[in-house]
Amino acid sequence: MRGAMAIIGAGRVGRALGRRLHELDWKIGAVITRSEASARKAVRFIGAGKARAMLSREVLASRLILISTPDDAIVEIAEELARIGAEELHGKVVLHTSGALNSSALKAVRDCGASVGSMHPLQSFSGVAIPPLEGKVFAIEGDPAAIRMARQIARALGGLPVQIAGSSKVLYHAAAAFAAGHVLAIEESATRLLMLAGMKRGEAVRALLQLTRQVLENFERLGPRAAWTGPLARGDYGVIAVHIAAMKRLPREFASAYAALNCLAALVLSPRSAGDGDANNKISLVKARTAGGKG
């Protein structure tokens, strides 16, 4: 037996990790969700475990307790575990899968002698199918024993465990939001602009995905500045002003986001040299054009 694990909150992440680990011969104990029906559904998906609708001492039969609830429930779950488990938590490992919270959210069980940590797979989970986890980064932090367990899990799944400081967890998660959710918002916004220009949705999506993929390939191969393209990279502030003016008839978030993204691009992509390529100069020019000035 590779391990024994109870799962609290078997949503998209908990179900996926539970199923993959079960396939790797980990023993699955209690699977606890908000209702008996959802717990049974989770057990069927995982292929193992005992469906439970409430937290009980049964969870203490497992050496590892994995909490994959929404973030705002983690502290409460830890406090309830401490209430029902007390000294029996000593020597257990408790991990949560939040991207934004660190191991301090589990203070209540740490005070009872458990080793606590967080383990967040840098991967989107649709809930429909299990995404491939091979080669994916698992951000881990916490107590030494919890970190060892998190590393063992990540490596068993074919992932790459990367230890980060607990104090940096929020920045780590903000980076993930930039690269995932916000990129999707940008792609959808661009899609709608092309549709307003007369393209069908399918045509717009195909065109933009080809463009975006090429830029990301260049980013990987050449680095950020060499991959930078568009009017700001060329210093063509007149085109930026025309873009913003054209978006004035759309919801204001379009023009505001476009202007803000140009300022951000100037900050993070401009060469660190004086003159026209200077980041502060570019940002000032973008702001002046956005405000209707002459730049």
C-alpha positions in Angstrom: 0.0 0.0 0.0 1.5 3.3 -1.1 -0.6 5.4 1.3 -3.9 5.9 3.1 -5.9 9.1 2.5 -9.2 10.7 3.5 -10.6 13.4 1.3 -12.7 16.2 2.6 -14.5 18.2 0.0 -14.3 16.0 -3.1 -14.9 18.6 -5.8 -13.1 18.8 -9.1 -9.6 18.7 -7.6 -10.3 16.2 -4.8 -12.0 13.8 -7.1 -9.3 14.0 -9.7 -6.4 13.5 -7.3 -8.3 10.7 -5.5 -8.9 8.8 -8.7 -5.4 9.1 -9.9 -3.9 8.1 -6.6 -6.4 5.2 -6.3 -5.1 3.9 -9.7 -1.6 4.1 -8.2 -2.7 1.8 -5.3 -3.2 4.4 -2.6 -5.9 3.4 -0.2 -8.8 5.8 -0.1 -10.7 6.1 3.2 -13.5 8.4 4.0 -14.7 10.7 1.2 -16.6 13.6 2.8 -18.8 16.1 1.0 -21.8 18.3 1.9 -24.4 15.6 1.2 -24.6 11.8 1.0 -25.6 12.0 -2.7 -22.5 14.0 -3.7 -20.3 11.9 -1.5 -21.5 8.7 -3.3 -21.0 10.4 -6.6 -17.5 11.3 -5.7 -16.7 7.7 -4.5 -18.0 6.3 -7.8 -15.8 8.7 -9.7 -12.7 7.9 -7.6 -13.5 4.2 -7.7 -12.9 3.7 -3.9 -13.6 5.2 -0.5 -16.4 5.4 2.0 -19.0 8.1 1.2 -19.9 10.3 4.2 -22.0 13.5 4.4 -20.5 14.8 7.6 -17.1 15.0 9.3 -16.6 12.4 12.0 -13.8 10.5 13.8 -13.7 8.1 10.9 -11.5 10.5 9.1 -8.8 9.9 11.7 -8.3 6.3 10.4 -6.2 7.7 7.6 -2.7 9.0 8.0 -3.2 11.6 5.4 -6.1 14.0 5.3 -6.6 16.0 2.1 -8.8 19.1 2.3 -10.0 20.2 -1.2 -12.9 22.4 -0.1 -13.4 26.0 -1.3 -10.9 28.3 0.3 -13.4 30.0 2.7 -14.2 26.6 4.3 -10.6 25.4 5.1 -10.1 27.2 8.4 -13.5 26.0 9.6 -12.8 22.4 8.5 -9.4 22.5 10.4 -11.1 23.8 13.5 -13.7 21.0 13.4 -11.0 18.4 12.8 -9.2 19.7 15.9 -12.4 19.5 17.9 -13.2 15.9 17.0 -9.6 14.7 16.7 -7.6 16.5 19.4 -4.6 14.3 20.4 -5.4 11.7 17.7 -4.2 14.2 15.1 -0.7 13.9 16.4 1.6 12.5 13.7 -1.1 12.9 10.9 -0.4 14.9 7.8 -3.1 17.4 6.7 -2.8 19.1 3.3 -5.1 21.5 1.6 -5.2 22.2 -2.1 -5.9 26.0 -2.1 -3.9 28.0 -4.5 -4.1 31.3 -2.5 -4.0 30.1 1.1 -0.9 28.8 2.8 -0.5 26.2 5.6 -1.4 28.7 8.3 -5.0 28.1 7.4 -4.5 24.7 9.2 -3.2 26.2 12.4 -5.9 24.5 14.5 -4.8 21.0 13.5 -1.1 22.0 13.7 -1.7 22.9 17.3 -2.9 19.4 17.9 0.4 17.9 16.6 -0.5 17.3 13.0 2.0 18.3 10.2 0.3 20.7 7.9 1.0 22.0 4.4 -0.5 23.0 1.1 -0.2 21.4 -2.3 -1.6 23.1 -5.3 -1.5 21.6 -8.8 -0.9 24.4 -11.3 -3.6 23.0 -13.7 -7.2 23.7 -14.6 -9.8 21.1 -13.6 -13.0 21.1 -15.6 -14.8 18.4 -13.5 -15.7 16.5 -16.7 -12.4 14.6 -17.3 -9.2 14.3 -15.4 -6.5 16.5 -17.0 -3.0 15.0 -17.5 -0.9 15.8 -14.5 2.4 14.6 -15.9 5.0 17.4 -16.0 2.7 19.8 -14.2 4.0 22.0 -11.3 2.7 21.3 -7.8 3.4 24.2 -5.5 4.0 22.9 -2.0 4.8 24.5 1.3 4.4 23.8 5.0 5.9 21.6 7.7 8.8 19.2 6.8 6.7 16.0 7.1 3.8 17.6 5.1 6.2 18.8 2.4 7.7 15.2 2.1 4.1 13.8 1.7 3.2 16.5 -0.9 6.4 15.7 -2.8 5.6 12.0 -2.7 2.1 12.6 -4.1 3.3 15.0 -6.8 5.9 12.6 -8.0 3.6 9.7 -7.9 1.3 11.6 -10.3 4.2 12.5 -12.6 4.2 16.1 -11.5 7.0 18.5 -10.6 6.9 19.5 -6.9 8.2 23.1 -6.4 8.6 24.4 -2.9 7.6 28.0 -2.4 7.5 30.3 0.7 4.1 30.4 2.5 4.3 34.2 2.5 4.5 34.2 -1.3 1.5 31.9 -1.9 -0.9 34.8 -2.8 1.5 36.1 -5.4 1.9 32.6 -6.8 -1.9 32.3 -7.2 -2.1 35.8 -8.7 0.4 34.7 -11.3 -1.8 31.7 -12.1 -4.8 34.0 -12.5 -2.9 36.2 -14.9 -1.8 33.2 -17.0 -5.1 31.4 -17.0 -8.4 33.2 -16.2 -7.2 36.6 -17.4 -5.8 35.3 -20.6 -9.1 33.7 -21.3 -10.9 37.0 -20.7 -8.5 38.7 -23.1 -9.0 36.0 -25.8 -12.8 36.3 -25.5 -12.7 40.1 -25.6 -10.6 39.9 -28.8 -13.0 37.3 -30.2 -15.9 39.7 -29.7 -14.1 42.5 -31.4 -13.5 40.3 -34.5 -17.1 39.4 -34.5 -18.1 43.0 -34.4 -15.7 43.4 -37.4 -17.8 40.8 -39.3 -16.2 37.5 -38.5 -18.1 34.5 -37.4 -17.2 33.2 -33.9 -15.5 30.0 -35.2 -13.4 32.1 -37.7 -12.4 34.6 -35.0 -11.4 31.9 -32.5 -9.3 30.0 -35.1 -7.6 33.2 -36.2 -6.8 34.4 -32.6 -5.6 31.0 -31.4 -3.1 30.7 -34.2 -1.8 34.2 -33.4 -1.7 33.6 -29.7 0.0 30.3 -30.0 2.7 31.8 -32.2 3.4 34.6 -29.7 3.6 32.0 -26.8 6.0 29.8 -28.8 8.2 32.9 -29.5 7.9 33.8 -25.8 9.2 30.3 -24.8 11.9 30.2 -27.5 13.1 33.8 -27.7 12.1 35.4 -24.4 9.5 38.2 -23.7 11.0 41.2 -25.4 12.0 39.4 -28.6 8.5 38.0 -28.8 6.8 41.3 -28.2 4.6 42.5 -31.1 2.0 45.1 -31.8 1.8 48.9 -32.0 3.3 49.6 -28.5 6.3 47.4 -29.3 6.8 49.6 -32.4 6.2 52.9 -30.5 3.1 53.6 -32.7 1.1 55.5 -30.1 -1.3 56.9 -32.8 -2.6 53.4 -33.5 -3.1 52.8 -29.8 -5.1 56.0 -29.6 -7.2 55.0 -32.6 -7.8 51.5 -31.0 -9.0 53.1 -27.8 -11.3 55.6 -29.6 -12.9 52.7 -31.6 -13.7 51.0 -28.4 -15.6 53.9 -26.9 -18.9 52.6 -28.2 -18.4 49.3 -26.4 -18.7 48.7 -22.6 -16.1 50.9 -21.0 -14.2 47.9 -19.6 -12.9 47.2 -23.1 -11.1 50.5 -23.5 -10.0 50.7 -19.9 -8.5 47.2 -20.0 -6.8 47.8 -23.3 -5.2 51.0 -21.9 -4.2 49.4 -18.7 -2.7 46.4 -20.5 -0.6 48.7 -22.7 0.8 50.4 -19.6 1.5 47.0 -18.0 3.2 45.8 -21.2 5.4 48.9 -21.3 6.4 48.3 -17.7 7.3 44.6 -18.0 8.4 44.3 -21.7 10.2 47.6 -22.4 14.1 47.5 -22.6 15.8 49.0 -19.5 17.4 51.7 -21.6 17.0 55.5 -21.8 15.2 57.3 -24.6 12.1 56.1 -26.5 12.4 52.5 -25.3 12.2 53.6 -21.6 9.3 52.0 -19.8 8.3 55.1 -17.9 8.3 57.1 -21.1 6.1 54.6 -22.9 3.7 54.5 -20.0 3.4 58.3 -19.9 2.7 58.4 -23.6 0.0 55.7 -23.4 -1.7 57.5 -20.5 -1.6 60.8 -22.4 -3.1 59.2 -25.5 -5.8 57.5 -23.3 -6.7 60.8 -21.7 -6.9 62.4 -25.1 -3.7 64.3 -24.9 -1.1 64.8 -27.6 1.5 62.4 -26.1 
